[in-house]
Amino acid sequence: MSKRKLKAKQILEDLEAGLTDDQMMEKYRLSSNGLKSMFTKMVAANVMSEEEYSWRPVGWDDTVSIDLSEIDV
């Protein structure tokens, strides 16, 4: 399976436009790990700074709730 190529210029434009992580994941069809990988590669390539990346809550996904009522916690 070949890797998809994403355009750094478009990603930066989307970030400047204020797209959230959820919107970025949907637009680029990425999982939270894929989004984290994308940002890590952009930092490594000096396309974005560590500061620009570090504030983003990558990996936080609030789409699941867990019912703990039937277990002792």
N, CA, C and O atoms as a Tripos MOL2 file, in Angstrom:
@<TRIPOS>MOLECULE
protein
  292   291    73     0     0
PROTEIN
NO_CHARGES

@<TRIPOS>ATOM
      1 N           0.8440   -1.1880    0.0000 N.3       1 MET1
      2 CA          0.0000    0.0000    0.0000 C.3       1 MET1
      3 C           0.8850    1.2460    0.0000 C.2       1 MET1
      4 O           1.7570    1.3840    0.8570 O.2       1 MET1
      5 N           0.6700    2.1400   -0.9400 N.am      2 SER2
      6 CA          1.4910    3.3450   -1.0160 C.3       2 SER2
      7 C           0.9290    4.4320   -0.0960 C.2       2 SER2
      8 O          -0.2730    4.5020    0.1620 O.2       2 SER2
      9 N           1.8290    5.2610    0.3780 N.am      3 LYS3
     10 CA          1.4250    6.3550    1.2540 C.3       3 LYS3
     11 C           0.8670    7.4890    0.4160 C.2       3 LYS3
     12 O           1.3390    7.7600   -0.6880 O.2       3 LYS3
     13 N          -0.1410    8.1430    0.9580 N.am      4 ARG4
     14 CA         -0.6800    9.3330    0.2990 C.3       4 ARG4
     15 C           0.2800   10.4930    0.5280 C.2       4 ARG4
     16 O           0.9340   10.5680    1.5680 O.2       4 ARG4
     17 N           0.3620   11.3830   -0.4320 N.am      5 LYS5
     18 CA          1.1970   12.5700   -0.2880 C.3       5 LYS5
     19 C           0.2920   13.7590   -0.0250 C.2       5 LYS5
     20 O          -0.6350   14.0420   -0.7850 O.2       5 LYS5
     21 N           0.5840   14.4480    1.0690 N.am      6 LEU6
     22 CA         -0.1720   15.6430    1.4180 C.3       6 LEU6
     23 C           0.6990   16.8640    1.1370 C.2       6 LEU6
     24 O           1.9170   16.8160    1.3060 O.2       6 LEU6
     25 N           0.0790   17.9430    0.7120 N.am      7 LYS7
     26 CA          0.8160   19.1620    0.3840 C.3       7 LYS7
     27 C           0.9420   20.0490    1.6220 C.2       7 LYS7
     28 O          -0.0520   20.4990    2.1920 O.2       7 LYS7
     29 N           2.1850   20.2860    2.0190 N.am      8 ALA8
     30 CA          2.4550   21.0870    3.2170 C.3       8 ALA8
     31 C           1.8470   22.4850    3.0930 C.2       8 ALA8
     32 O           1.3280   23.0210    4.0720 O.2       8 ALA8
     33 N           1.9070   23.0760    1.9050 N.am      9 LYS9
     34 CA          1.3570   24.4190    1.7050 C.3       9 LYS9
     35 C          -0.1340   24.4370    2.0220 C.2       9 LYS9
     36 O          -0.6110   25.3580    2.6860 O.2       9 LYS9
     37 N          -0.8680   23.4420    1.5620 N.am     10 GLN10
     38 CA         -2.3070   23.3770    1.8170 C.3      10 GLN10
     39 C          -2.5880   23.1700    3.3010 C.2      10 GLN10
     40 O          -3.5140   23.7650    3.8520 O.2      10 GLN10
     41 N          -1.7920   22.3300    3.9400 N.am     11 ILE11
     42 CA         -1.9680   22.0750    5.3760 C.3      11 ILE11
     43 C          -1.7460   23.3730    6.1530 C.2      11 ILE11
     44 O          -2.5300   23.7020    7.0440 O.2      11 ILE11
     45 N          -0.6870   24.1090    5.8220 N.am     12 LEU12
     46 CA         -0.4220   25.3750    6.5020 C.3      12 LEU12
     47 C          -1.5470   26.3790    6.2690 C.2      12 LEU12
     48 O          -1.9290   27.1060    7.1870 O.2      12 LEU12
     49 N          -2.0800   26.4260    5.0510 N.am     13 GLU13
     50 CA         -3.2110   27.3220    4.7600 C.3      13 GLU13
     51 C          -4.4220   26.9420    5.6050 C.2      13 GLU13
     52 O          -5.1270   27.8130    6.1140 O.2      13 GLU13
     53 N          -4.6620   25.6440    5.7520 N.am     14 ASP14
     54 CA         -5.7910   25.1880    6.5640 C.3      14 ASP14
     55 C          -5.5970   25.5540    8.0370 C.2      14 ASP14
     56 O          -6.5470   25.9490    8.7130 O.2      14 ASP14
     57 N          -4.3700   25.4210    8.5270 N.am     15 LEU15
     58 CA         -4.0810   25.7760    9.9130 C.3      15 LEU15
     59 C          -4.2660   27.2740   10.1280 C.2      15 LEU15
     60 O          -4.8420   27.6970   11.1300 O.2      15 LEU15
     61 N          -3.7770   28.0700    9.1860 N.am     16 GLU16
     62 CA         -3.9350   29.5260    9.2820 C.3      16 GLU16
     63 C          -5.4010   29.9240    9.2150 C.2      16 GLU16
     64 O          -5.8020   30.9270    9.8050 O.2      16 GLU16
     65 N          -6.2090   29.1390    8.4940 N.am     17 ALA17
     66 CA         -7.6420   29.4100    8.3880 C.3      17 ALA17
     67 C          -8.3880   28.9940    9.6530 C.2      17 ALA17
     68 O          -9.5730   29.2890    9.8080 O.2      17 ALA17
     69 N          -7.6780   28.3000   10.5640 N.am     18 GLY18
     70 CA         -8.2940   27.9380   11.8380 C.3      18 GLY18
     71 C          -8.9600   26.5870   11.8780 C.2      18 GLY18
     72 O          -9.7460   26.3280   12.7900 O.2      18 GLY18
     73 N          -8.6790   25.7070   10.9220 N.am     19 LEU19
     74 CA         -9.2780   24.3730   10.9640 C.3      19 LEU19
     75 C          -8.8600   23.6520   12.2450 C.2      19 LEU19
     76 O          -7.7000   23.7040   12.6530 O.2      19 LEU19
     77 N          -9.8110   22.9920   12.8590 N.am     20 THR20
     78 CA         -9.5350   22.2310   14.0680 C.3      20 THR20
     79 C          -8.9160   20.8890   13.6950 C.2      20 THR20
     80 O          -8.8960   20.5090   12.5240 O.2      20 THR20
     81 N          -8.4130   20.1750   14.7000 N.am     21 ASP21
     82 CA         -7.8510   18.8520   14.4470 C.3      21 ASP21
     83 C          -8.9010   17.9310   13.8480 C.2      21 ASP21
     84 O          -8.6020   17.1660   12.9310 O.2      21 ASP21
     85 N         -10.1260   17.9940   14.3530 N.am     22 ASP22
     86 CA        -11.1940   17.1540   13.8020 C.3      22 ASP22
     87 C         -11.4430   17.4610   12.3280 C.2      22 ASP22
     88 O         -11.6200   16.5500   11.5190 O.2      22 ASP22
     89 N         -11.4550   18.7320   11.9880 N.am     23 GLN23
     90 CA        -11.6660   19.1250   10.5950 C.3      23 GLN23
     91 C         -10.5030   18.6770    9.7140 C.2      23 GLN23
     92 O         -10.7030   18.2470    8.5780 O.2      23 GLN23
     93 N          -9.2770   18.7830   10.2510 N.am     24 MET24
     94 CA         -8.1060   18.3380    9.4940 C.3      24 MET24
     95 C          -8.1600   16.8280    9.2730 C.2      24 MET24
     96 O          -7.8600   16.3470    8.1800 O.2      24 MET24
     97 N          -8.5400   16.0820   10.3060 N.am     25 MET25
     98 CA         -8.6150   14.6260   10.1800 C.3      25 MET25
     99 C          -9.6580   14.2330    9.1420 C.2      25 MET25
    100 O          -9.4370   13.3130    8.3540 O.2      25 MET25
    101 N         -10.7910   14.9270    9.1380 N.am     26 GLU26
    102 CA        -11.8340   14.6230    8.1560 C.3      26 GLU26
    103 C         -11.3860   14.9900    6.7430 C.2      26 GLU26
    104 O         -11.5460   14.2010    5.8110 O.2      26 GLU26
    105 N         -10.8300   16.1810    6.5890 N.am     27 LYS27
    106 CA        -10.4190   16.6420    5.2610 C.3      27 LYS27
    107 C          -9.3620   15.7360    4.6470 C.2      27 LYS27
    108 O          -9.4360   15.3960    3.4660 O.2      27 LYS27
    109 N          -8.3760   15.3450    5.4540 N.am     28 TYR28
    110 CA         -7.2600   14.5570    4.9370 C.3      28 TYR28
    111 C          -7.4150   13.0530    5.2040 C.2      28 TYR28
    112 O          -6.4990   12.2730    4.9410 O.2      28 TYR28
    113 N          -8.5780   12.6570    5.7260 N.am     29 ARG29
    114 CA         -8.8750   11.2440    6.0110 C.3      29 ARG29
    115 C          -7.7680   10.6190    6.8700 C.2      29 ARG29
    116 O          -7.1710    9.6070    6.5030 O.2      29 ARG29
    117 N          -7.5090   11.2560    8.0330 N.am     30 LEU30
    118 CA         -6.4740   10.8000    8.9450 C.3      30 LEU30
    119 C          -7.0680   10.3770   10.2790 C.2      30 LEU30
    120 O          -8.0710   10.9290   10.7300 O.2      30 LEU30
    121 N          -6.4440    9.4050   10.8940 N.am     31 SER31
    122 CA         -6.7660    9.0630   12.2770 C.3      31 SER31
    123 C          -6.0460   10.0750   13.1650 C.2      31 SER31
    124 O          -5.2670   10.8880   12.6690 O.2      31 SER31
    125 N          -6.2990   10.0330   14.4680 N.am     32 SER32
    126 CA         -5.5720   10.9400   15.3600 C.3      32 SER32
    127 C          -4.0720   10.6450   15.3060 C.2      32 SER32
    128 O          -3.2590   11.5660   15.3810 O.2      32 SER32
    129 N          -3.6980    9.3650   15.1770 N.am     33 ASN33
    130 CA         -2.2760    9.0230   15.0370 C.3      33 ASN33
    131 C          -1.7110    9.5510   13.7240 C.2      33 ASN33
    132 O          -0.5710   10.0130   13.6790 O.2      33 ASN33
    133 N          -2.5010    9.4870   12.6590 N.am     34 GLY34
    134 CA         -2.0650   10.0150   11.3710 C.3      34 GLY34
    135 C          -1.8690   11.5190   11.4120 C.2      34 GLY34
    136 O          -0.9320   12.0440   10.8090 O.2      34 GLY34
    137 N          -2.7460   12.2110   12.1170 N.am     35 LEU35
    138 CA         -2.6230   13.6580   12.2600 C.3      35 LEU35
    139 C          -1.3700   14.0010   13.0500 C.2      35 LEU35
    140 O          -0.6310   14.9200   12.6960 O.2      35 LEU35
    141 N          -1.1410   13.2610   14.1170 N.am     36 LYS36
    142 CA          0.0700   13.4740   14.9210 C.3      36 LYS36
    143 C           1.3140   13.2330   14.0720 C.2      36 LYS36
    144 O           2.2770   13.9960   14.1490 O.2      36 LYS36
    145 N           1.2970   12.1840   13.2700 N.am     37 SER37
    146 CA          2.4190   11.8820   12.3840 C.3      37 SER37
    147 C           2.6320   13.0040   11.3830 C.2      37 SER37
    148 O           3.7720   13.3850   11.1160 O.2      37 SER37
    149 N           1.5540   13.5390   10.8250 N.am     38 MET38
    150 CA          1.6510   14.6280    9.8610 C.3      38 MET38
    151 C           2.3220   15.8370   10.4980 C.2      38 MET38
    152 O           3.2360   16.4180    9.9130 O.2      38 MET38
    153 N           1.8760   16.2210   11.6940 N.am     39 PHE39
    154 CA          2.4650   17.3690   12.3750 C.3      39 PHE39
    155 C           3.9260   17.1020   12.7430 C.2      39 PHE39
    156 O           4.7660   17.9930   12.6160 O.2      39 PHE39
    157 N           4.2320   15.8980   13.1910 N.am     40 THR40
    158 CA          5.6060   15.5500   13.5580 C.3      40 THR40
    159 C           6.5320   15.6710   12.3490 C.2      40 THR40
    160 O           7.6450   16.1860   12.4580 O.2      40 THR40
    161 N           6.0670   15.1960   11.2070 N.am     41 LYS41
    162 CA          6.8730   15.2850    9.9820 C.3      41 LYS41
    163 C           7.0510   16.7240    9.5330 C.2      41 LYS41
    164 O           8.1110   17.0840    9.0210 O.2      41 LYS41
    165 N           6.0290   17.5560    9.7170 N.am     42 MET42
    166 CA          6.1340   18.9590    9.3340 C.3      42 MET42
    167 C           7.1150   19.6950   10.2440 C.2      42 MET42
    168 O           7.8530   20.5660    9.7820 O.2      42 MET42
    169 N           7.1290   19.3550   11.5230 N.am     43 VAL43
    170 CA          8.0980   19.9520   12.4500 C.3      43 VAL43
    171 C           9.5110   19.4930   12.0850 C.2      43 VAL43
    172 O          10.4400   20.3010   12.0470 O.2      43 VAL43
    173 N           9.6690   18.1970   11.8170 N.am     44 ALA44
    174 CA         10.9880   17.6530   11.4610 C.3      44 ALA44
    175 C          11.5320   18.2890   10.1790 C.2      44 ALA44
    176 O          12.7440   18.4440   10.0240 O.2      44 ALA44
    177 N          10.6360   18.6530    9.2670 N.am     45 ALA45
    178 CA         11.0450   19.2720    8.0010 C.3      45 ALA45
    179 C          11.1600   20.7940    8.1170 C.2      45 ALA45
    180 O          11.3990   21.4810    7.1240 O.2      45 ALA45
    181 N          10.9880   21.3140    9.3380 N.am     46 ASN46
    182 CA         11.0460   22.7570    9.6020 C.3      46 ASN46
    183 C           9.9970   23.5420    8.8230 C.2      46 ASN46
    184 O          10.2140   24.7030    8.4760 O.2      46 ASN46
    185 N           8.8650   22.9100    8.5520 N.am     47 VAL47
    186 CA          7.7580   23.5780    7.8730 C.3      47 VAL47
    187 C           6.8910   24.3020    8.8980 C.2      47 VAL47
    188 O           6.2860   25.3310    8.5970 O.2      47 VAL47
    189 N           6.8390   23.7580   10.1010 N.am     48 MET48
    190 CA          6.1600   24.4240   11.2050 C.3      48 MET48
    191 C           7.0250   24.2470   12.4480 C.2      48 MET48
    192 O           7.8120   23.3060   12.5420 O.2      48 MET48
    193 N           6.8710   25.1510   13.3860 N.am     49 SER49
    194 CA          7.7120   25.1140   14.5760 C.3      49 SER49
    195 C           7.1290   24.1680   15.6270 C.2      49 SER49
    196 O           5.9470   23.8260   15.5960 O.2      49 SER49
    197 N           7.9720   23.7670   16.5340 N.am     50 GLU50
    198 CA          7.5410   22.9340   17.6530 C.3      50 GLU50
    199 C           6.4660   23.6600   18.4610 C.2      50 GLU50
    200 O           5.5310   23.0270   18.9520 O.2      50 GLU50
    201 N           6.5890   24.9740   18.6050 N.am     51 GLU51
    202 CA          5.6020   25.7550   19.3520 C.3      51 GLU51
    203 C           4.2330   25.7410   18.6690 C.2      51 GLU51
    204 O           3.2030   25.6510   19.3360 O.2      51 GLU51
    205 N           4.2290   25.8290   17.3460 N.am     52 GLU52
    206 CA          2.9640   25.8000   16.6000 C.3      52 GLU52
    207 C           2.2680   24.4530   16.7680 C.2      52 GLU52
    208 O           1.0400   24.3760   16.7910 O.2      52 GLU52
    209 N           3.0540   23.4100   16.8830 N.am     53 TYR53
    210 CA          2.5040   22.0650   17.0140 C.3      53 TYR53
    211 C           2.1270   21.7380   18.4540 C.2      53 TYR53
    212 O           1.0860   21.1280   18.6990 O.2      53 TYR53
    213 N           2.9520   22.1330   19.3920 N.am     54 SER54
    214 CA          2.8160   21.6350   20.7630 C.3      54 SER54
    215 C           1.5230   22.0510   21.4500 C.2      54 SER54
    216 O           1.0770   21.3460   22.3550 O.2      54 SER54
    217 N           0.9140   23.1380   21.0740 N.am     55 TRP55
    218 CA         -0.3210   23.5620   21.7420 C.3      55 TRP55
    219 C          -1.5470   22.7970   21.2550 C.2      55 TRP55
    220 O          -2.5880   22.7980   21.9110 O.2      55 TRP55
    221 N          -1.4190   22.1420   20.0960 N.am     56 ARG56
    222 CA         -2.5760   21.4380   19.5250 C.3      56 ARG56
    223 C          -2.8530   20.1600   20.3050 C.2      56 ARG56
    224 O          -1.9360   19.3720   20.5360 O.2      56 ARG56
    225 N          -4.0880   19.9390   20.7110 N.am     57 PRO57
    226 CA         -4.4160   18.7490   21.5050 C.3      57 PRO57
    227 C          -4.5990   17.5060   20.6370 C.2      57 PRO57
    228 O          -5.6660   16.8920   20.6450 O.2      57 PRO57
    229 N          -3.5730   17.1390   19.9010 N.am     58 VAL58
    230 CA         -3.6520   15.9810   19.0050 C.3      58 VAL58
    231 C          -3.8800   14.7230   19.8250 C.2      58 VAL58
    232 O          -3.2370   14.5180   20.8550 O.2      58 VAL58
    233 N          -4.7830   13.8960   19.3720 N.am     59 GLY59
    234 CA         -5.0440   12.6450   20.0510 C.3      59 GLY59
    235 C          -6.2580   12.7030   20.9540 C.2      59 GLY59
    236 O          -6.7840   11.6640   21.3520 O.2      59 GLY59
    237 N          -6.7080   13.8980   21.2810 N.am     60 TRP60
    238 CA         -7.9110   14.0020   22.0970 C.3      60 TRP60
    239 C          -9.1120   13.8020   21.1920 C.2      60 TRP60
    240 O          -9.3130   14.5300   20.2210 O.2      60 TRP60
    241 N          -9.8810   12.8250   21.5250 N.am     61 ASP61
    242 CA        -11.0520   12.4870   20.7240 C.3      61 ASP61
    243 C         -12.2230   12.3420   21.6720 C.2      61 ASP61
    244 O         -12.2600   11.4120   22.4770 O.2      61 ASP61
    245 N         -13.1610   13.2370   21.5880 N.am     62 ASP62
    246 CA        -14.2860   13.2460   22.5160 C.3      62 ASP62
    247 C         -15.5330   12.6380   21.8780 C.2      62 ASP62
    248 O         -16.6460   13.0860   22.1520 O.2      62 ASP62
    249 N         -15.3600   11.6330   21.0380 N.am     63 THR63
    250 CA        -16.5060   11.0520   20.3490 C.3      63 THR63
    251 C         -17.0180    9.7890   21.0230 C.2      63 THR63
    252 O         -17.9750    9.1770   20.5490 O.2      63 THR63
    253 N         -16.3910    9.3940   22.1220 N.am     64 VAL64
    254 CA        -16.7890    8.1720   22.8110 C.3      64 VAL64
    255 C         -17.0370    8.4860   24.2750 C.2      64 VAL64
    256 O         -16.2630    9.2040   24.9080 O.2      64 VAL64
    257 N         -18.1110    7.9490   24.8000 N.am     65 SER65
    258 CA        -18.3130    8.0060   26.2430 C.3      65 SER65
    259 C         -18.2900    6.5840   26.7710 C.2      65 SER65
    260 O         -18.6700    5.6440   26.0730 O.2      65 SER65
    261 N         -17.8460    6.4370   27.9980 N.am     66 ILE66
    262 CA        -17.7000    5.1120   28.5880 C.3      66 ILE66
    263 C         -18.6200    5.0000   29.7870 C.2      66 ILE66
    264 O         -18.5890    5.8430   30.6840 O.2      66 ILE66
    265 N         -19.4320    3.9680   29.8030 N.am     67 ASP67
    266 CA        -20.3320    3.7040   30.9150 C.3      67 ASP67
    267 C         -19.5940    2.9120   31.9710 C.2      67 ASP67
    268 O         -19.2680    1.7440   31.7590 O.2      67 ASP67
    269 N         -19.3280    3.5280   33.0990 N.am     68 LEU68
    270 CA        -18.6080    2.8760   34.1990 C.3      68 LEU68
    271 C         -19.5430    2.4140   35.2950 C.2      68 LEU68
    272 O         -19.0850    2.0080   36.3640 O.2      68 LEU68
    273 N         -20.8360    2.4650   35.0570 N.am     69 SER69
    274 CA        -21.8020    2.1760   36.1230 C.3      69 SER69
    275 C         -21.7920    0.7250   36.5840 C.2      69 SER69
    276 O         -22.2340    0.4310   37.6940 O.2      69 SER69
    277 N         -21.3010   -0.1800   35.7600 N.am     70 GLU70
    278 CA        -21.3550   -1.6070   36.1200 C.3      70 GLU70
    279 C         -20.0340   -2.1630   36.6240 C.2      70 GLU70
    280 O         -19.8970   -3.3740   36.7920 O.2      70 GLU70
    281 N         -19.0580   -1.2910   36.8690 N.am     71 ILE71
    282 CA        -17.7910   -1.7680   37.4110 C.3      71 ILE71
    283 C         -17.4120   -0.9400   38.6210 C.2      71 ILE71
    284 O         -17.8620    0.1960   38.7730 O.2      71 ILE71
    285 N         -16.5950   -1.5020   39.4690 N.am     72 ASP72
    286 CA        -16.1150   -0.7710   40.6370 C.3      72 ASP72
    287 C         -14.8450   -0.0280   40.2640 C.2      72 ASP72
    288 O         -13.8560   -0.6220   39.8340 O.2      72 ASP72
    289 N         -14.8940    1.2660   40.4360 N.am     73 VAL73
    290 CA        -13.6970    2.0580   40.1580 C.3      73 VAL73
    291 C         -13.2340    2.7900   41.4000 C.2      73 VAL73
    292 O         -12.2370    3.5100   41.3570 O.2      73 VAL73
@<TRIPOS>BOND
     1     1     2 1
     2     2     3 1
     3     3     4 2
     4     3     5 am
     5     5     6 1
     6     6     7 1
     7     7     8 2
     8     7     9 am
     9     9    10 1
    10    10    11 1
    11    11    12 2
    12    11    13 am
    13    13    14 1
    14    14    15 1
    15    15    16 2
    16    15    17 am
    17    17    18 1
    18    18    19 1
    19    19    20 2
    20    19    21 am
    21    21    22 1
    22    22    23 1
    23    23    24 2
    24    23    25 am
    25    25    26 1
    26    26    27 1
    27    27    28 2
    28    27    29 am
    29    29    30 1
    30    30    31 1
    31    31    32 2
    32    31    33 am
    33    33    34 1
    34    34    35 1
    35    35    36 2
    36    35    37 am
    37    37    38 1
    38    38    39 1
    39    39    40 2
    40    39    41 am
    41    41    42 1
    42    42    43 1
    43    43    44 2
    44    43    45 am
    45    45    46 1
    46    46    47 1
    47    47    48 2
    48    47    49 am
    49    49    50 1
    50    50    51 1
    51    51    52 2
    52    51    53 am
    53    53    54 1
    54    54    55 1
    55    55    56 2
    56    55    57 am
    57    57    58 1
    58    58    59 1
    59    59    60 2
    60    59    61 am
    61    61    62 1
    62    62    63 1
    63    63    64 2
    64    63    65 am
    65    65    66 1
    66    66    67 1
    67    67    68 2
    68    67    69 am
    69    69    70 1
    70    70    71 1
    71    71    72 2
    72    71    73 am
    73    73    74 1
    74    74    75 1
    75    75    76 2
    76    75    77 am
    77    77    78 1
    78    78    79 1
    79    79    80 2
    80    79    81 am
    81    81    82 1
    82    82    83 1
    83    83    84 2
    84    83    85 am
    85    85    86 1
    86    86    87 1
    87    87    88 2
    88    87    89 am
    89    89    90 1
    90    90    91 1
    91    91    92 2
    92    91    93 am
    93    93    94 1
    94    94    95 1
    95    95    96 2
    96    95    97 am
    97    97    98 1
    98    98    99 1
    99    99   100 2
   100    99   101 am
   101   101   102 1
   102   102   103 1
   103   103   104 2
   104   103   105 am
   105   105   106 1
   106   106   107 1
   107   107   108 2
   108   107   109 am
   109   109   110 1
   110   110   111 1
   111   111   112 2
   112   111   113 am
   113   113   114 1
   114   114   115 1
   115   115   116 2
   116   115   117 am
   117   117   118 1
   118   118   119 1
   119   119   120 2
   120   119   121 am
   121   121   122 1
   122   122   123 1
   123   123   124 2
   124   123   125 am
   125   125   126 1
   126   126   127 1
   127   127   128 2
   128   127   129 am
   129   129   130 1
   130   130   131 1
   131   131   132 2
   132   131   133 am
   133   133   134 1
   134   134   135 1
   135   135   136 2
   136   135   137 am
   137   137   138 1
   138   138   139 1
   139   139   140 2
   140   139   141 am
   141   141   142 1
   142   142   143 1
   143   143   144 2
   144   143   145 am
   145   145   146 1
   146   146   147 1
   147   147   148 2
   148   147   149 am
   149   149   150 1
   150   150   151 1
   151   151   152 2
   152   151   153 am
   153   153   154 1
   154   154   155 1
   155   155   156 2
   156   155   157 am
   157   157   158 1
   158   158   159 1
   159   159   160 2
   160   159   161 am
   161   161   162 1
   162   162   163 1
   163   163   164 2
   164   163   165 am
   165   165   166 1
   166   166   167 1
   167   167   168 2
   168   167   169 am
   169   169   170 1
   170   170   171 1
   171   171   172 2
   172   171   173 am
   173   173   174 1
   174   174   175 1
   175   175   176 2
   176   175   177 am
   177   177   178 1
   178   178   179 1
   179   179   180 2
   180   179   181 am
   181   181   182 1
   182   182   183 1
   183   183   184 2
   184   183   185 am
   185   185   186 1
   186   186   187 1
   187   187   188 2
   188   187   189 am
   189   189   190 1
   190   190   191 1
   191   191   192 2
   192   191   193 am
   193   193   194 1
   194   194   195 1
   195   195   196 2
   196   195   197 am
   197   197   198 1
   198   198   199 1
   199   199   200 2
   200   199   201 am
   201   201   202 1
   202   202   203 1
   203   203   204 2
   204   203   205 am
   205   205   206 1
   206   206   207 1
   207   207   208 2
   208   207   209 am
   209   209   210 1
   210   210   211 1
   211   211   212 2
   212   211   213 am
   213   213   214 1
   214   214   215 1
   215   215   216 2
   216   215   217 am
   217   217   218 1
   218   218   219 1
   219   219   220 2
   220   219   221 am
   221   221   222 1
   222   222   223 1
   223   223   224 2
   224   223   225 am
   225   225   226 1
   226   226   227 1
   227   227   228 2
   228   227   229 am
   229   229   230 1
   230   230   231 1
   231   231   232 2
   232   231   233 am
   233   233   234 1
   234   234   235 1
   235   235   236 2
   236   235   237 am
   237   237   238 1
   238   238   239 1
   239   239   240 2
   240   239   241 am
   241   241   242 1
   242   242   243 1
   243   243   244 2
   244   243   245 am
   245   245   246 1
   246   246   247 1
   247   247   248 2
   248   247   249 am
   249   249   250 1
   250   250   251 1
   251   251   252 2
   252   251   253 am
   253   253   254 1
   254   254   255 1
   255   255   256 2
   256   255   257 am
   257   257   258 1
   258   258   259 1
   259   259   260 2
   260   259   261 am
   261   261   262 1
   262   262   263 1
   263   263   264 2
   264   263   265 am
   265   265   266 1
   266   266   267 1
   267   267   268 2
   268   267   269 am
   269   269   270 1
   270   270   271 1
   271   271   272 2
   272   271   273 am
   273   273   274 1
   274   274   275 1
   275   275   276 2
   276   275   277 am
   277   277   278 1
   278   278   279 1
   279   279   280 2
   280   279   281 am
   281   281   282 1
   282   282   283 1
   283   283   284 2
   284   283   285 am
   285   285   286 1
   286   286   287 1
   287   287   288 2
   288   287   289 am
   289   289   290 1
   290   290   291 1
   291   291   292 2
@<TRIPOS>SUBSTRUCTURE
     1 MET1         2 RESIDUE 1 A MET
     2 SER2         6 RESIDUE 1 A SER
     3 LYS3        10 RESIDUE 1 A LYS
     4 ARG4        14 RESIDUE 1 A ARG
     5 LYS5        18 RESIDUE 1 A LYS
     6 LEU6        22 RESIDUE 1 A LEU
     7 LYS7        26 RESIDUE 1 A LYS
     8 ALA8        30 RESIDUE 1 A ALA
     9 LYS9        34 RESIDUE 1 A LYS
    10 GLN10       38 RESIDUE 1 A GLN
    11 ILE11       42 RESIDUE 1 A ILE
    12 LEU12       46 RESIDUE 1 A LEU
    13 GLU13       50 RESIDUE 1 A GLU
    14 ASP14       54 RESIDUE 1 A ASP
    15 LEU15       58 RESIDUE 1 A LEU
    16 GLU16       62 RESIDUE 1 A GLU
    17 ALA17       66 RESIDUE 1 A ALA
    18 GLY18       70 RESIDUE 1 A GLY
    19 LEU19       74 RESIDUE 1 A LEU
    20 THR20       78 RESIDUE 1 A THR
    21 ASP21       82 RESIDUE 1 A ASP
    22 ASP22       86 RESIDUE 1 A ASP
    23 GLN23       90 RESIDUE 1 A GLN
    24 MET24       94 RESIDUE 1 A MET
    25 MET25       98 RESIDUE 1 A MET
    26 GLU26      102 RESIDUE 1 A GLU
    27 LYS27      106 RESIDUE 1 A LYS
    28 TYR28      110 RESIDUE 1 A TYR
    29 ARG29      114 RESIDUE 1 A ARG
    30 LEU30      118 RESIDUE 1 A LEU
    31 SER31      122 RESIDUE 1 A SER
    32 SER32      126 RESIDUE 1 A SER
    33 ASN33      130 RESIDUE 1 A ASN
    34 GLY34      134 RESIDUE 1 A GLY
    35 LEU35      138 RESIDUE 1 A LEU
    36 LYS36      142 RESIDUE 1 A LYS
    37 SER37      146 RESIDUE 1 A SER
    38 MET38      150 RESIDUE 1 A MET
    39 PHE39      154 RESIDUE 1 A PHE
    40 THR40      158 RESIDUE 1 A THR
    41 LYS41      162 RESIDUE 1 A LYS
    42 MET42      166 RESIDUE 1 A MET
    43 VAL43      170 RESIDUE 1 A VAL
    44 ALA44      174 RESIDUE 1 A ALA
    45 ALA45      178 RESIDUE 1 A ALA
    46 ASN46      182 RESIDUE 1 A ASN
    47 VAL47      186 RESIDUE 1 A VAL
    48 MET48      190 RESIDUE 1 A MET
    49 SER49      194 RESIDUE 1 A SER
    50 GLU50      198 RESIDUE 1 A GLU
    51 GLU51      202 RESIDUE 1 A GLU
    52 GLU52      206 RESIDUE 1 A GLU
    53 TYR53      210 RESIDUE 1 A TYR
    54 SER54      214 RESIDUE 1 A SER
    55 TRP55      218 RESIDUE 1 A TRP
    56 ARG56      222 RESIDUE 1 A ARG
    57 PRO57      226 RESIDUE 1 A PRO
    58 VAL58      230 RESIDUE 1 A VAL
    59 GLY59      234 RESIDUE 1 A GLY
    60 TRP60      238 RESIDUE 1 A TRP
    61 ASP61      242 RESIDUE 1 A ASP
    62 ASP62      246 RESIDUE 1 A ASP
    63 THR63      250 RESIDUE 1 A THR
    64 VAL64      254 RESIDUE 1 A VAL
    65 SER65      258 RESIDUE 1 A SER
    66 ILE66      262 RESIDUE 1 A ILE
    67 ASP67      266 RESIDUE 1 A ASP
    68 LEU68      270 RESIDUE 1 A LEU
    69 SER69      274 RESIDUE 1 A SER
    70 GLU70      278 RESIDUE 1 A GLU
    71 ILE71      282 RESIDUE 1 A ILE
    72 ASP72      286 RESIDUE 1 A ASP
    73 VAL73      290 RESIDUE 1 A VAL
